Amino acid sequence: MKTQSTQLLPAINQNDLDRLTHVVKETVATSLENQAKVFSAADLWKIQRTRKMRVQRRMIA
């Protein structure tokens, strides 16, 4: 079994090269800026976890 390759990259034809290098114009979605953040269960868990840590630190000191 051959362990070393003589070619670093396989040969790419012109059609594939054109598709890979095609530039796509991007736009910024401005409608997402005004949406309010939804309060989720993960947010509640984070608040409870930080509150529990504060109480534990108070008991240690």
C-alpha positions in Angstrom: 0.0 0.0 0.0 1.3 3.4 -1.0 1.8 5.7 2.1 3.0 8.8 0.3 1.3 10.8 -2.4 3.1 12.3 -5.3 0.4 14.9 -5.9 -0.6 17.2 -3.1 -4.0 18.0 -4.5 -6.0 16.2 -7.2 -6.3 17.9 -10.6 -9.3 20.3 -10.8 -10.9 21.0 -14.1 -11.9 24.6 -15.2 -15.6 24.1 -14.6 -15.1 23.0 -10.9 -12.6 25.8 -10.4 -15.1 28.4 -11.6 -17.8 27.0 -9.3 -15.5 27.1 -6.3 -14.3 30.6 -6.9 -17.7 32.1 -7.7 -18.4 35.2 -5.6 -21.7 35.4 -3.8 -23.1 38.8 -2.8 -24.2 38.8 0.9 -26.7 41.1 2.5 -27.2 42.0 6.2 -30.6 41.1 7.7 -31.7 44.3 9.3 -35.2 43.1 10.3 -33.7 40.9 13.1 -32.4 43.8 15.2 -35.8 44.9 16.5 -37.0 41.6 17.8 -37.2 41.1 21.6 -35.3 38.3 23.2 -37.4 35.4 24.4 -36.8 34.4 28.0 -36.1 30.7 28.0 -35.8 27.9 30.5 -32.0 28.0 30.0 -32.0 31.7 31.1 -33.9 30.8 34.3 -31.5 27.9 35.1 -28.6 30.3 34.7 -30.2 32.8 37.1 -30.8 30.1 39.7 -27.3 28.7 39.3 -25.7 32.1 39.9 -27.9 32.8 42.8 -27.0 29.4 44.4 -23.3 30.2 43.9 -23.6 33.6 45.6 -25.3 32.0 48.7 -22.7 29.3 48.9 -19.9 31.9 48.8 -21.6 33.8 51.5 -21.7 30.7 53.8 -18.0 30.0 53.2 -16.8 33.5 54.1 
